[in-house]
Amino acid sequence: MKILLVEDDKITVNLLAKALSSHNYNVNTAADGETALQLAQAYDYDLIVLDVLIPKLDGISLCRELRSSGCQMPILLLTALDSRSNLVEGLEAGADDYMVKPFNIEELIARIRALLRRGKASLSSTILTWQKLQVNPDTTEVTYAEKVLHLTPKEYNLLELFLRNPRRIFSRSAMLDRIWSAGEFPQEEAVTAHIKGLRHKLKAAGMTVDLVETVYGLGYRLKSLPEDMENLKVALGRAETAKSQETLSAESSGKRRELSNDERRLKVLSVVAEIRGKLRANFIEKVVIFDRAIAQLKTGNLDDELRQEAQAEAHKLVGSLGTLGLPKGSEVARHIEHLFKAENVFKPGSDRQIEEFLDLLKQIFDRPLEPESELVSPVRQKRRMLIVDDDSLQSDRLKTAASGSGFEIEVAKSPQAARIAISQQPPDAILLDLTFSRIQENGLALLAELRSEKPEIPVIVFSSHNQLSDRIEVARLGASGFLHKSIPPADILKAVGQVLDQTGAAEAKVMVVDDDVHLLAALKVILQPWGLQVTTLDEPEKFWEVLETTCPDLLILDVEMPGYSGIELCLAVRNDLRWSKLPVLFLTAHSESEIVRQMFVAGADDYVNKPIVEPELIARILNRLERTQLRHQLALTQR
């Protein structure tokens, strides 16, 4: 695979080129946009990794130029600009994905692999074809052998779904979710009936091969063409032959042994260590530029060319320091870059602030470099559990059982001691007794207080009492569970672990984006009684900031909004690998097939028509959340 890396920071180029080479990618580099454009037009690259702020032609302009000239290779943007409007602008310019500096190298490699797997197919012609069948999604016209077919909306949507997703199997329930609207409640037999109607019309038009293949017990998929199957066999044969030849060549020469993941990791880390050393020397050159700029700034006569150079050097440090495992240095460099901007640099006290940040940056460079840091996935930390109980014997048993189990135990022998411990370092879970031998306060008061002030911490009550009234009161106050003290310590720890694994699923988080504040208020009233934690937003410009802060389990978007439409926001969500599987439900006052088509092409899972019918909305939200939770549980069981 051949990759073009476009980046003007030599440190970042050196690091990424060696990291990519260690994964057997062939890397060409360009330090400015004009050179990159010439290379991209002259050579056939499989992927472009493109920095946004580069000389001569910036990354977003280069991206637009490449797309307008017909270049179809995937493009991954690298940027230290964390403004969401910049990111949306990059995606709209034609980028397939982006990463914000400083970035994790392993995540970057994973994103590159994902884009290469997608290949160029996603950028192909909008006309969908299968033998003599042609579908134009822009006009919704369907022809076979140049004869127009008249399909019902459901038949057309089914046909488009299959053609856009070749080789993917769709169950009948999945097709109901994708094609039928919120106001319709058909049975799965409706899918069978519409597929039967589609097959009949295609056969009447002259198609001799059944386009829709039944996969018994699973669903339906697009049938592979005979020539596609033959081409696949030929390709597999060639690949097998090539693989055999490579194996023989490797055995005879003893060269090019495939590196294991651990070996690749060590190789990348050794590169990082080497480049960190070079970064120290490079930093001294940057300090000279910063010092010159500060000296001129103090005189009130800072040359704009020098200001731009200082800002550019600070910008490069933002990415380099963070990527090389110095996140604090990256943060300080970001402050320096911000202060050197034209609108900030002449503000009173800016020279003093820049000096302070520069001194702090020098101190960071003077410290011994910590190995690996963010470059190495951290070892999973133990879960902290606070036991609130004055029964020392019971606490000791739990401590003994917890050794080697992934739990770190802390004991508070009174509610007051628990409050102090929680304020100093909040635990992951609390195991709370209801009665204490030496004080009058019981655990119920602390439980009510915790559920009000620390709702994110699950509280499991364990007690030697087993009255139904206690259980009801504990449930009413919102405890995450009730355990009797007679249960073996190992089973108590197991139960707490299960609660922690489920934390966040019991009260799903829903984010709603709509410019109608009255509708947002109404939705909050409708959804909260169902145990949903609702975050509303009436300013689409702040979408990404709220999304990353909230981390919702389901996203509800209005289609038409000022600034950015719901469809544009959905596209941005689907282009980010972190959020690509987030369920998205649209609210729309439109029922036109073109609007519906745009929503599903953008990545919608479902939509609800306005005016909203409360039972329908709740049913669709709960159904989507249950499916997401089920997929998560299945993934856990398959590990």
N, C-alpha and C positions, 0 to 999 in steps of 0.2 A: 504494500500500500504506500502510495506517494502523497506526502503532506507538504503543503506550503505554509511556513510559519512566518507571519508578518508582524514584526515587533522591533522597535528601535532601541530598547534597553538591552545592552549586550549581556548583562548578568542574567536576565530572564531568558534571552535567546539561548545562551550557553546551557542553562539548566534544562530548559524544555527540549532542546535538540538532543541532548544526551539521554534524557529520560525517555523520549520517544524512540530513539535509536535502540535503547535497551529492550524495547518491546517490538523490535524488528520492523519499525516504520522507516521508510526512506524520506528524509527531511531536507527540503530546500528552504532557505531563509531569505527574507527581504527586509530592509530597514526603513523603507518608505513606501507610500501608497502607489506612486507612479511605477516604481520597479516591480512591485507586486502585480499590478495590472498587466504589465508586459509579460511577466512570467506566466500568469494565469491564462492569458490569451495564447501563449506560445506552446504550453505544455498541458497535458491532460492529468490534472491532479485529482486524487480521490477525495481530498478534503482540504479546506483552508482554515487555519487558526489565525484569527485576525485581531490585532489590538485596535482599539478605537482611536486613541490619540497618537497618531503617527505623522511624520512630516510629509509635506508636498500634497498628499491627498489623504484626508482622514478616513478611518475605517468604515464609517457609515456611508460616506460618499462612494468609496471603493466598492462597497457591497452593492449599492444601487447600480453602479456602472457595470459590474459583473452580471447582475441579473438582467439588466436592459440589453446587454450584448449577447444574451443567450447562454451564459455559463451556468451549468446546472449542478456543479459539485456542492456538497454540503458546506456551510460556513458556520464556524463557531467563533463568537466574539469574546474577546478578553477586554475587560474595562475596569478601571478604578473609579469610574463614575457610578455611584450607587443610586442616582436619581432614577426613579421608575419611569419617568417620561423618556429618559435617554435609552433605557432598555426596551421600552415599547417601540421607540423610533428605530432602534436597531433591528428588531424583529420585523417591523413593517418594511424596512429597507430590503429585506430578503434573507436575513440571517436565520439559521435553523435552531440555534441555541446560543447561550451566552454564559459566561462565568465572571463573577465580580472579583477583582483583585483585593486582597491576597486570596489565592485559591489553594486548595489541597491537590497535590499532584495526582494522587490516586483517583480522586473524583474526576479530574480532568481527563485522565486516561480512560475512565469508564464512560464518560460522555462522548469521547472521540470514538470509542468502540461502538456505542449505540448509534451514532450518526453514520458510521461506515456500514453498519448492518442495514440501516435504512437505505443507504446508497442513493442513487439518482432517481430511483423509481418514483419517489414522492413528488418530483418536480417535472414529471412527464406531461404530455398533452392532456388537456381537459376532456377530450373526446374519449369516451369509454367504448372499447370494441371487443367483440368475441365472434370469431368467424366473420360472417357477413352482417352481423348485428352491430349497430352503432347507436350510442346514447350520448346526446349533447346535454350535459347538466345545466348549461346556461339557458337553453331554450326549452328543456325537458322534452325534446323531440326524440322519438325512438324510431329507427328505420331498420328494416331487414332486406337486404338485396335492393337497396334504394327505394323500398316501398314503406310508407309511413304506417306504423302500428298505433292503434288507439287503445291505450291502457288506462285502467282506472288509477286514481292517485295511489292507492295501496299497492297495486301491481307494479307501478312505476318505481315507487320507493323500495320495494323488495328487490327489483331488478338492479337498481342503482347500488343498493347495499351489497349485493353479491359481487357486482363488477368492481366496486371499490375495494373489496376485501377478498381477493382470490385466495383460495386454499384455506380460508378461515371458516370454521364450522359455527353456525348460529343455531342455538336451541330456539324452540318456538317462543318461550318466555322472553328470551333476549330480543327477538324480533318484535314482540308486543311492546316492549319497553322503548325500542328505537323508533317505531313507525306509527303506533297508535297514540292518539292524543289523550290528554288528561280527562276529557269529557266522555271518553269511550271506555267501556268495560267489557271487551270481548273475551271469550274463552279461547284456549289455544287452538281449538278446531278452526277458528277463523283464519289463522295463519295457513293451515293446510288447505282450506278452501281457496284462498287467494293465490297460493302457489299453483294449485291445480288450474285455476283460471289463466295464470300467466303462461303455464306450459301449453295449454290448449291454444292460446292466441299465437304463441311462437311457432307451434306446429302448423297451424293454419296458414301462417305466412311463408311456410316452406322450410323451416328448420328441421333437419332430420335427426339431429343429435339433441338429447335432453340437456339443456343448459344447467338446470338445477339438479344436483345430485343428492339423493337421500342417504344420509349416514345413519344407519339404523341404531337406535338407542341414544343418539347424540343430537341429531338435527339435520340441517341442510347446509350445502356449500356449493360454490361455483365449480362445475365440472372442468377438469383440465382438458385442454384441447389435445387431440392425438399428436399433433406436431410438437406441442410443448413437452409431452411425455417422451417423445423420441429424442428431442433436443436435450432433455434432462438426462436420459440414458447415455447419450453421446458425451455430454459434459462430465458425468460421473465416471465414465470410462477413461476419459482423458485425464481427469484428476487422479484417478487411481494409478494410471500409468506414470504420470508425473511424480506422484508420491513414491512409487516403487523406485523410479530412477533416482530421486533425491536420497532415498534411504540407502541405495547401493552406493551412491556417490559419497554419502556421509560415512558409510562403513569403510569404504576404501581409503578415504583421505583422513578420516578421524577429525574432520572439521565441522563447525557450525552445529554443535550440540544444542538442542532446545533447552533454554534456561527454565528452571522451575520458577514459580511465583516468588518463593523466598529468595532465590538467587537474584531475580530481577529487582526485588525490593532492596536487597543489600547493595546492588549495583547503583540504584538510584540514590540511596542514602550516602554512598561513598562520593558520588558526584556532588551531592548537596554539601557535604563536608568540604570538598575541594573548592566549590564555588563560594562558600561562606568565607574562606580565607581570602579569596580574590576580592570579595565584596568589601572587606576591611580596607584593603589598599585603595580600592575605587572610591570609598567613602571619603578619604582624605582629600581627593581631588574635588569632590562635591563641596566639602567644607570650605575650601578656598573660594568657590563661587558664592556660597551663602555669606561668608564674611565680607566679601567685596560689596555684595548687595546691601548688607546691613550698614556698612560704613557709609555708603552713598545715601541710604535712607535716612540716616541720622542727620545728614546735611540738608535734607529736604529736597534732594535733587537726584533721585534714582532714575538711571537710564532705563527706558522701557525694554530695550533689547536684553539688558542684564536681568531685569525683573522676570521677563518671559523665560530666560534660561534657568534662573533659580527655581521658578515654578515648575518647569519641565523636569528638572533634576529631582525635586521633591516628589513629583508625581511618579517618577520611575522608582523611587525608594518605597513608595506605598506598596507597589506590587512585589518588588524584589524581597523586601524584608519579611512581608507576610508569607510569601511562598517558601522562603527559606527557614521558616519556623521562628520568626521574631515578631509576633503579632503586636506587642507593645510598641516596638520601633515603627511598625507600619502605621499605627494609630497616630504617633507623634508626627511622622512625616506627612500624614494627611492634614494635620493642623497647620504645618508649615506651608504646604501647598495652598491651603485655603487663605492664609494670611498674605501670600504673595500675589493673589489675584488682584487685578487692577482696581476693583471696587473696594478692596479691603486694605491695601498696602499703605495708603497714606492716612488711614484713620489714626487718631491720637493713641499712642502707646503700642502701635503695631510693631515698631522696631524692638521694643523691650520684650514683647511676647515672642517674637521670632527668636531672639537671643536665648530666652528661657527654654523654648522647645529645642533649640539646637544644642544647648548644654545637656538637656535631658537625653537627646539622641546620642551625644558623645558618651554619656555614662552607660547607655545601653550597649554601645559598641565596646566599651572598656571591660564589660563583664565577660566572664567565660561563657562561650556559646553553649547553650544547653543542647544536647543531642536530640535530634529527631523532632521533638515537640509535636507540632500539628501534623508533621509529615507522616507520623506513625500512628495508626489507630490506637487510641488509648485502651489500656486493659480495663475491662469492665469493673467499676468500683463496687464495693460491697454496699448493699442496701442498709441504710441506717434505720433501726427500729428503736423507738423509745417505749420502755415498759413503765407504766405508771401504776405501781403496786408496792405496798409495804410488806408483802410476803417474801422475805429474802430467800426462803427455800425454793419457792416456785421460780423466782427470777434466776437463781443459780442453775436450776434444771434447764431453763430455756437457754441460758448462756452456754452451758455444756453442749446442748443439742445444736446450737447455732455455729459452733466451731467447724469450719470447713463447709458451711452450707450457703455462704454468700451473704449472711447477715452480720451486721455489726450492732451489738446490743448496748444500749445505755439505759440505766435504771433511775427513775425518780420516785422517791418514796412518799410523795405527797403531791396534790394538785399544784400547790405553789411552786414546789421544786420543778414540776413539769413545765410550768409557765416560763420559768427562768431558762430552762434547757432549750425550749422551743424558740425563745427570743434570740438566744445566742447562735443556735444552728438548727434550723427546722429539720426534723427527721423525714424519712420517706413514708413511714407509717407509725401509728401509735397503737399500742396494746394497753387498754385502759380497764382497770378494776373499778367496780362501782362503790366498794366500801373500804374504809380505812380504819384501823383499830384505834389510833391515837387522836384523830381529829373528827369533828362533826361533819365537815363538808364531804359530800359524796361525789362520785364520779359523774353523775348526770349533769351537774352544773358545769363542770369542765367540758363535757361533751357538747352541751349547748353552745358554750363559748367558742369552742374550736370550730364547730360547724358554721358559726357566724363569721368568725374572724380569719380562720384558716381552712376554708372549704376544700382547698386543693390537697390537703393531707388526709388520707383515709384513716379513720378511727375504728378499730375493732374492739368491741367490749368483750372481756372475758371475766367470768364471775363464778363464784361457788354457788350462787343462788340460781334457781332455775324456774322462777315464777313466770307465768304467762304475762302478768302485768308489767314485769321488768322488761321482757322482750318487746312488748307493744310500745312502752315508753321509749326504749332505745331506738326502735325502728322509726317512731314519730320524730325523734330528734335528729335523725339522719345518719346514724352509724352505718359503717360499711359492712358490719357483720356482728354476730353474737356467738361466742364460744363458751362452753362450760369448762371449768378448770380441771375436770376429770379427764379431759382429752389429753393423750400423750403429747409431750412437748414437740416431738417431731411433726405431729399432725397439726399442731397450732402454727408452727413455722410454715408448713406447707399451705395452710389456709391463708395466712398473711401474704405469702408469695402469690397466690392466685388472685387475691384482691388487688395487689400492686400491678399484676399483669393486665388486669381488667380496668384499672383506673383510667378514666377518660372515656371509656366505652359506655359506662352506665349512664353518664350525662353527656350526650353528644353535643359537640359545639357546632353551631350553624351560623354562617356569616351571610347577611343579606345586604345586597348593594342595589339601591334604588334612589332616584332623585326626589321621590315623593315622600316627604318626612311623615305625612299622616298615614300613608300605607305602612311605612316602617314601624310606626308606633302600634298600628293595628296587628301587624304580624308578630310583634313581640308579645302582645297580649294573647294571641292565638296559640303560639308555640311554647311559651314558657311552662304552662300547666302540664305539658307532656314530658317534662323533665329535660327539655332542650335548653342549652345555654346559648342565648341569641346575641350576636353582635351585629349592629346595624351601621351602615355607612351611606351617607347621601352625597359624598364627594368622591367621584370615581378617580380623581387625581391622586388621592391618598390610598388607593386600592392596595398596592403592593406592600406598603408599610403596615397596614392593618392586617393583611393576609398573613405576613410573616410573624406578626406579634400574636395574632389570635390562633393560628394553626388549626383551622376548622376541620370538622369531619365531613361537612357538606357545604357547598357554596350555592347561593341563590342569586341570580343576576337578572336585572331588568334588561330588556333588549335595547330600548332607546333611552339614552342618557346624554346630557351635555358633556363635552370633553371626549370621553371614550365610551363607546357603546359596549353593551354586555358581550357582544360577539367578539369585539377586539380584545376585551379582557380575557375571555375564554381562550382565545388563540394564544395569548401570552402565557396563561396557566398551563396549557397543554404542551407548550414548547419548553417548559422548565421540568427537568426530570424529577425534581423533588415533589412537584404537584401534579404530575401527569395522570395520576390515578385518582385524584380528588373528584368525588361525584359532583357534577354541576347540573343544576336545575334552573331553567329559565322561566321568567314571568313575562308574558307578552299579551298585548291587546290585539295582536295581529294573528290571523289564521291563514294568511296566504301561504301557499305551498313553497314559494321562493324563500320567505323569511324562515319557515320551518327547516327548509333544506340548509340554509346558511347556518342555522344554529347547530344542526347535527354535524355538518362538515367541520365547524369550529371545534366540535368535541363535546357537545351537550349529551347528557345521559337521559334527560327528560325535560318536559316543559309543562307549564300550567297556564291556562288562558285567564286573562282578566275579563270581567270581575272575578275575583277568587272565590271559589266555593270551599269553605273551611274543611269539610270532611275529606274532599278530594286531595287538597293540599297536604293535610296531615298524613293521609294514607300513603301518598307518593313519597313523602319525606321519610316516614318510618320504614317503608318498604326498601328504599334505597340504602338507608343506614343499616338495616338488617342484613342486606346482601353484602355490603362492605365488611361488616363484622364477621359474617360467615366466611368470606374469602380470607380474612386475616386469620381466623381460627384454623381453617384448612391449611394455610401456609405454615402455621406453627406446628401442626401435627405432622407435616411432611418433612420437617427439618431433621 
